[in-house]
């Protein structure tokens, strides 16, 4: 009786997910310009040809990594009523797991002549447009960009400096202060 060899089952979905995960991690670390397809494939444990098969090119893979990130409407919801309180709660929630990977991908790749346009388009599609849609009114996009800038600044500050305070009373006052500042940011010009 002959024993059948161990044959690895092909799973296109798992392979594509592994490539996307590897690309996400590597683009966060090195940006678009400093990461190659072979490096992504190696981290994913696949042949480099599979990157092209599933994503077409490094540019298309990068665009997919950007699309796979969090969206603005996931962050702020779709209702203007209570928006600033919801966002302030989210920004100061100590249980909320905040990763800088999406921000690092943006920061490390925005100056690239190839990836820069994709980064800006992604920010507009994923954040500014949904924010503007919720905010509405005159100059909604400008006010949405201001809201996004404030959220980005708070996120980076918390990651680099740690949470603002462990004191529940101080946190409550900080939440209110952030909500007030955000309300001013989205107020019609």
C-alpha positions in Angstrom: 0.0 0.0 0.0 1.5 3.3 -1.0 1.1 6.4 1.1 -0.3 9.5 -0.7 2.0 12.5 -0.5 1.0 15.5 1.5 -0.5 17.9 -1.0 -1.1 21.4 0.2 -4.6 22.5 -0.7 -4.8 25.7 -2.7 -7.0 28.3 -1.1 -7.1 31.5 -3.3 -9.0 33.5 -0.6 -6.4 32.6 2.1 -3.5 33.4 -0.3 -5.0 36.7 -1.3 -5.6 37.6 2.4 -2.0 36.7 3.3 -0.6 38.9 0.6 -2.9 41.8 1.6 -1.9 41.4 5.3 1.8 41.2 4.4 1.6 44.3 2.2 -0.3 46.2 4.8 2.4 45.5 7.4 5.3 46.3 5.0 3.8 49.4 3.6 3.2 50.7 7.1 6.8 50.1 8.0 8.5 51.3 4.8 6.0 53.1 2.6 5.3 52.4 -1.0 8.7 53.3 -2.4 10.7 51.1 0.0 8.7 47.9 -0.4 9.0 45.4 -3.2 6.7 42.7 -4.5 9.2 40.0 -3.7 9.4 41.2 -0.1 5.6 41.2 0.2 5.4 37.7 -1.3 8.2 36.4 1.0 6.4 37.7 4.1 3.1 36.2 2.8 4.9 32.8 2.2 3.9 32.8 -1.5 5.6 33.1 -4.9 5.9 36.6 -6.2 3.9 35.7 -9.3 0.8 35.2 -7.1 1.0 38.9 -6.1 0.6 39.8 -9.8 -2.0 37.1 -10.3 -4.3 38.3 -7.5 -3.6 42.1 -7.6 -2.1 42.9 -11.0 0.7 45.2 -9.9 2.3 46.7 -6.9 0.2 49.9 -7.5 -3.0 47.9 -7.6 -2.1 46.0 -4.4 -1.3 49.3 -2.7 -4.7 50.7 -3.7 -6.3 47.6 -2.3 -4.4 48.0 1.0 -5.7 51.6 1.2 -9.3 50.5 0.4 -9.1 47.8 3.1 -8.5 50.4 5.9 -11.1 52.0 8.2 -13.7 54.3 6.6 -14.8 57.6 8.0 -18.4 56.6 8.3 -17.3 53.6 10.3 -15.7 56.1 12.7 -18.3 58.8 13.0 -21.5 57.2 11.9 -24.0 58.7 9.5 -25.9 61.2 11.7 -24.9 64.7 12.5 -26.9 64.7 15.7 -24.5 63.7 18.5 -21.5 63.5 16.1 -19.0 65.4 18.2 -19.9 63.5 21.4 -19.5 60.1 19.6 -16.2 61.0 18.1 -14.9 62.4 21.5 -16.0 59.2 23.2 -14.2 57.1 20.6 -11.0 59.2 20.7 -10.7 58.8 24.5 -12.0 55.3 24.9 -9.2 53.4 26.7 -10.6 50.1 25.4 -10.4 51.1 21.8 -7.5 49.4 20.1 -5.8 52.1 18.1 -3.3 51.1 15.5 -1.1 53.6 13.6 -0.6 51.2 10.7 -3.1 53.0 8.4 -1.7 56.4 9.4 1.9 55.1 8.8 1.0 53.9 5.3 -0.3 57.3 4.5 2.6 59.2 6.1 5.2 56.9 4.6 3.8 57.0 1.1 2.2 60.4 0.5 5.3 62.0 -0.9 5.8 59.2 -3.5 5.3 60.3 -7.1 3.5 57.0 -7.7 1.6 56.4 -4.5 0.9 60.0 -3.5 -2.2 60.5 -5.7 -3.6 57.1 -4.5 -3.1 58.2 -0.8 -4.9 61.5 -1.4 -7.7 59.9 -3.3 -8.1 57.3 -0.6 -8.2 59.9 2.2 -10.9 61.8 0.3 -12.9 58.7 -0.5 -12.6 57.1 2.9 -12.7 60.1 5.2 -13.3 63.6 3.8 -16.3 62.7 1.5 -18.2 60.7 4.2 -17.4 63.4 6.8 -18.6 66.1 4.4 -21.8 64.1 3.6 -22.6 63.9 7.3 -21.7 67.6 8.1 -23.5 69.0 5.0 -23.9 72.7 4.2 -21.6 75.2 2.7 -17.9 74.4 2.6 -18.6 70.9 3.9 -15.5 69.4 2.4 -13.2 72.1 3.9 -14.8 71.5 7.3 -14.5 67.8 6.9 -10.8 68.2 6.1 -10.4 70.2 9.3 -12.3 67.5 11.3 -10.0 64.8 9.8 -6.9 66.9 10.6 -8.0 67.2 14.2 -8.8 63.5 14.6 -5.4 62.6 13.0 -3.6 64.9 15.4 -5.3 63.5 18.4 -4.7 59.9 17.3 -1.0 60.5 16.7 -0.6 62.4 20.0 -2.2 59.5 21.9 0.0 56.9 20.2 3.2 58.9 20.8 2.4 60.3 24.3 0.0 57.8 25.7 -3.5 58.4 27.0 -4.2 61.9 28.2 -5.3 60.9 31.7 -6.4 57.9 33.7 -8.5 60.1 36.0 -12.2 59.5 35.1 -13.2 63.1 36.1 -10.4 64.6 33.9 -11.3 62.2 31.1 -14.9 63.4 31.2 -13.8 67.0 31.0 -11.4 66.2 28.2 -14.2 64.4 26.2 -16.3 67.5 26.6 -13.5 69.8 25.5 -12.7 67.6 22.4 -16.5 67.6 21.6 -16.6 71.4 21.8 -13.5 71.8 19.6 -14.9 69.4 17.0 -18.2 71.2 17.1 -16.3 74.4 16.3 -14.4 72.7 13.5 -17.5 71.5 11.7 -19.5 74.7 12.3 -20.4 76.5 9.1 -17.8 79.0 8.0 
